[in-house]
Amino acid sequence: MKANISNRIVFHTESEKDSVICLDEVGAETLDIKGRGILKVGSNKTVFQGFYVSDDEVKEYIKPYVVNKKAVEPVVVSNNGNTIFDKYKDFKPGFIENKKNDNVEDAEDLKDLSFLKNI
């Protein structure tokens, strides 16, 4: 699979062996400045300096776009001595119904990523 990827971006690696795995040669283990990396396009290598964005800065940038969803406490009921969650009370043993794709709703929250162009 690695042979199919001709362009590579590599940041600091812990050892020469790791650098050879990522870059097919040593060098990435010597990168000692945060954000410094090597871009390899074909056989051409370019050392570059990326910019650093702290976790706090990222949180501040995305704050207007974060939607906090409050978890709903499940209602516990008893069904023939078995404790189950209320939302599953109509399910028959051995059958699972997929009424909606939960990932679709979560993906909707991430539709607008235009704020990234300002970072």
Summary of the structure (lengths in Angstrom):
residues: 119
radius of gyration: 24.4
end to end distance: 32.3
largest distance: 69.6
contacts: 204
relative contact order: 0.10
helix: 34%
strand: 20%
